[in-house]
Amino acid sequence: MESPLIAGLTIAAAAYAGKYSIQAWQVFKSRPATVRMRKFYEGGFQPKMTRREAALILGVRESTPIDKMREAHRRVMIANHPDAGGSHYVASKINEAKEILLGKSKNNDSAF
């Protein structure tokens, strides 16, 4: 006699849990989208670009291998190329970042 009662209570509890989980999901879906983690460099440019800033612009670490740096430069440049609606200034800063990280900068006084 107790097992049908326990089975009925279990089914009722599962139904209420399902109902509230569906309501919670609908509230979760209807909330506005917020950016929690940004994967891009946020902020202005320094007057003289440092290796740290160059790495932030390309989205790599300062000690990243050269082939990975070139791949990151290509990815960022495709997204910001002036022919695709990007800015000439931003494209020049991306190229400057690549040159600094590769050690080819003309106006970089420090030796690597």
C-alpha positions as CSV (number, residue, x, y, z in Angstrom):
1,M,0.0,0.0,0.0
2,E,2.9,2.4,0.6
3,S,4.6,1.8,-2.7
4,P,1.8,3.3,-4.9
5,L,1.8,6.3,-2.6
6,I,5.6,6.7,-2.8
7,A,5.5,6.3,-6.6
8,G,2.7,8.9,-6.9
9,L,4.7,11.4,-4.8
10,T,7.8,10.8,-6.8
11,I,6.0,11.4,-10.1
12,A,4.4,14.6,-8.7
13,A,7.8,15.8,-7.5
14,A,9.3,15.1,-10.9
15,A,6.5,17.0,-12.6
16,Y,6.9,20.1,-10.4
17,A,10.7,20.0,-11.0
18,G,10.2,19.8,-14.7
19,K,7.7,22.6,-14.6
20,Y,10.1,24.9,-12.7
21,S,13.1,24.0,-14.8
22,I,11.2,24.9,-18.0
23,Q,10.2,28.2,-16.5
24,A,13.8,28.8,-15.4
25,W,15.1,28.0,-18.9
26,Q,12.6,30.4,-20.5
27,V,13.7,33.2,-18.1
28,F,17.4,32.4,-18.8
29,K,16.8,32.6,-22.6
30,S,14.9,35.8,-22.4
31,R,17.6,37.8,-20.5
32,P,19.7,40.2,-22.4
33,A,23.1,39.0,-23.7
34,T,26.0,40.4,-21.8
35,V,29.7,40.0,-22.6
36,R,31.4,38.3,-19.7
37,M,34.9,37.8,-21.1
38,R,36.4,39.9,-23.8
39,K,39.0,38.3,-26.1
40,F,40.2,41.5,-27.7
41,Y,42.5,44.3,-26.7
42,E,40.5,47.1,-25.1
43,G,41.9,50.5,-24.9
44,G,43.9,53.1,-26.8
45,F,47.4,52.9,-28.2
46,Q,50.5,54.1,-26.4
47,P,52.7,56.7,-28.1
48,K,55.5,54.2,-28.5
49,M,54.3,50.6,-28.7
50,T,55.8,48.1,-26.3
51,R,56.2,44.3,-26.8
52,R,53.4,43.8,-24.2
53,E,51.0,46.1,-26.1
54,A,51.9,44.4,-29.4
55,A,51.2,41.0,-27.9
56,L,47.8,42.2,-26.6
57,I,46.9,43.6,-30.0
58,L,47.6,40.4,-31.8
59,G,46.1,38.3,-29.0
60,V,49.3,36.2,-28.3
61,R,51.9,36.0,-25.6
62,E,55.3,37.7,-25.9
63,S,57.0,34.4,-26.0
64,T,54.8,32.9,-28.8
65,P,56.7,31.2,-31.6
66,I,57.1,33.1,-34.9
67,D,54.7,31.0,-36.9
68,K,51.9,31.4,-34.4
69,M,52.5,35.2,-34.3
70,R,52.2,35.3,-38.1
71,E,49.0,33.3,-37.9
72,A,47.6,35.6,-35.3
73,H,48.6,38.6,-37.4
74,R,46.9,37.2,-40.4
75,R,43.7,36.4,-38.4
76,V,43.5,39.9,-36.9
77,M,44.4,41.6,-40.2
78,I,41.7,39.8,-42.0
79,A,39.1,41.0,-39.5
80,N,40.4,44.6,-39.7
81,H,41.6,45.1,-43.2
82,P,40.8,48.4,-44.8
83,D,39.5,46.8,-48.0
84,A,37.0,44.9,-45.9
85,G,35.7,48.1,-44.1
86,G,38.4,48.3,-41.5
87,S,40.4,51.3,-40.4
88,H,43.8,52.2,-42.0
89,Y,45.1,53.4,-38.6
90,V,44.2,50.1,-36.9
91,A,45.7,48.1,-39.8
92,S,48.9,50.1,-39.4
93,K,49.0,49.4,-35.7
94,I,48.4,45.7,-36.3
95,N,51.4,45.7,-38.7
96,E,53.5,47.6,-36.2
97,A,52.7,45.1,-33.5
98,K,53.8,42.2,-35.8
99,E,57.1,44.1,-36.6
100,I,57.8,44.7,-32.9
101,L,57.2,41.1,-31.9
102,L,59.3,39.8,-34.8
103,G,62.1,42.3,-33.9
104,K,61.9,44.2,-37.2
105,S,60.8,47.6,-35.9
106,K,62.8,50.6,-37.2
107,N,61.9,52.8,-34.2
108,N,62.4,50.2,-31.5
109,D,65.6,51.1,-29.7
110,S,65.9,48.0,-27.4
111,A,67.8,45.0,-28.4
112,F,66.3,41.5,-28.1
